[in-house]
Amino acid sequence: MPFKKGSRFPLDQIISDYKQGMPIEKISKKYGISVSSLYYHLPEQGLICSHGEGWHKLINVPHSQTRLISIPSSLLRDAGFDPADELVGKWHVRRQKLILEIKRKED
């Protein structure tokens, strides 16, 4: 865990940069810490990291016209789901918008 006492990461500088509005991706590059670690540990410091704001890249699947998107655990929690649960999803098209319906997998 990178933000423990005695860590090799400069916690005070990371928090300062984040509070001044530096994007997580730039902090990651600047300090050599993974983006996922920042999203995990900054909330432990009382900071809110939102995955859900803004537009997200739809990743190309090689040799296919398929796209992938990851759903941040914070959004799943906000929707009442436990990210550790096995979940299933179904896409709908409504008024030229894609809607993802998610539910817990029924055994």
HUSUL-V284311 format. One record per pair of residues at least 24 apart in sequence whose ideal C-beta (glycine too) atoms are under 10 Angstrom apart, sorted by the first residue. I is the first residue (numbers start at 1). GAP is how many residues later the second one is. Records with the same first field share a line. If there is no record, write none. Layout:
BEGIN
I: GAP ; GAP
END
This chain:
BEGIN
1: 36 ; 39 ; 40 ; 43
2: 29 ; 30 ; 31 ; 32 ; 35 ; 36 ; 38 ; 39
3: 30 ; 34 ; 35 ; 37 ; 38 ; 39 ; 41 ; 42
4: 37
7: 26 ; 34
8: 24 ; 25
9: 24 ; 28 ; 29 ; 32
11: 30 ; 31 ; 34
14: 24 ; 27 ; 28 ; 31 ; 33
15: 27 ; 30 ; 31 ; 32
18: 24 ; 27 ; 29 ; 30 ; 31
19: 28
24: 25 ; 26 ; 27
39: 33 ; 34 ; 35
40: 33
43: 31
48: 26
49: 25
50: 24 ; 25 ; 28
51: 24
52: 26
69: 29 ; 31
71: 29 ; 31
75: 27
76: 26
END
